[in-house]
Amino acid sequence: MNDAGRVADLLAGIFRDGPAEVAFERACQACVEALPVSGAAISVMTDTAAWQTLGASDATAAGLEELQFTLGAGPCREAHAVGGPILVADLTDPSAGAGWPMFAARAEELGVRAVFAFPLHLGAIRPGVLGLYRDRSGPLPNDAVRDALLTADMLCLALLGRLAGQDTGNGGSALASMWADHAALGRAEVHQATGMVMARLSVSSEEALARMRGFAFSHGLLLAEVAAGVLARRIVLDHDGATGAG
Amino acid sequence: MSREHLLAAAFVELADTLVDDYDVVDLLDRLAVHSVRLLDVTAAGLLLDDQRGRGLRVLAASSEQTRLLELFQLQTDEGPCLDCVRTGQPVSVPDLGEAAARWPQFAPKAVQQGFHAVHALPLRLRSQTIGALNLFHDQPASLAEDDLRLGQALADAATIGILHERTVRRNETVVEQLQTALNSRVILEQAKGFLADRGGIGVDEAFDWLRGYARSNNLRLSDAARRVIEDGDFARAVLQSGR
């Protein structure tokens, strides 16, 4: 198993085995152990469009998230808005952090020299952000970027499960199913089907994908299979349940 | 139209697009269409390395026909694009009928879809290969030397369009921009599905209507896609304009 698989499995293990309340905090600790960073925090946007820290590896990371909530600006906020990672290898570089000088100054005071923010997202689905902090400057090496991207993907899936009230601790199948779902996310069909379910049920993109995953799980299907069924209009997800899927 | 005219038209359009505030997916869409005309092939697609070690993803294609997209997508595990990205070298297969041993999943599928030749040109950034320009032909055919050079120039133009600058100094910028481009594509797919359901149409048609609406209303394709999902009235307007 390569390192990237190790990180992803580590995370999946946390969500599979642990109590939901501390799972995200433990995920942050796992990030610090597995990636060349000194702090990690996960924040999510609530129903009322306010931000909330779901977990943090330490007080500094938690503080940096809170700071961004207060300022309404910062690398994590930007990553979420832009729909892509924001990687700042050196906060002391005057051209870095140009959009958030107050954040950069405060972060430096706290001993942070580099920030790497990864949105947890799938197109229009963007429940949160993973903020990684480091006490020394320097870019994130390619393999760490890869690991962080995979980690962000897995966290996004975990968040969707949580939002849908899906039990994240339901045994070994959860690990395999998250990894299989991840593979499905590279397919256009899954995203098209998400859009179709959104339109049909007039629900958010998060809920649409969560329902598809829930359907897949309860019918022993792969997410890709459910997506194909939705697109072919063989599977119709309704508010009361679903028809089709034979 | 003579080849010279086609070249001039392509160059002008791409230059215009690059100068203005442009949309990556739309730019690559146009580039794929130009590639088909200029290189006299049947279909073209642009694939990117997902940077997660999990393969290649489609960013744009000369046609949004599902079957064609699937053929591009199939190459995430094996095929000319993957070989091209791994080696950084062009990969040319003038006769797919002889490639079954090399790519047992991809080659037969491509032939089944009516494609008999394939070429992949690297999207290069200094020592890195970030993706590939994939060309399909419905007959067995080699690519002439001139066409290979032109194809590589188009691939280089695609790289510039994706990365916004001729020389990107920081690797961070590469990661940021590639991931943002990939995410834009996901929003586009979600919007296609959304319109397909609301309009009772196929996803291919939904894309045509969306692109048509965006162009006639001077909107970036990515912005239009996002608005479809966020605004029911906007979605309705797109569907109305398509009918």
Interface residues (C-beta under 8 A of the other chain):
Chain A: N2 A4 V82 G83 G84 P85 I86 L87 V88 A89 P119 H121 L122 G123 A124 I125 P139 L140 N142 V145 R146 L149 L150 D153 H182 A183 G186 R187 A188 H191 Q192 A193 T194 G195 M196 V197 M198 A199 R200 S205 L231
Chain B: D50 Q51 R52 G53 R54 G55 R57 V58 L69 Q73 T76 R170 N171 E172 V175 E176 Q177 Q179 T180 A181 N183 S184 V186 I187 L188 E189 Q190 A191 K192 G193 F194 L195 A196 D197 R198 V203 R226 I229 E230 A235
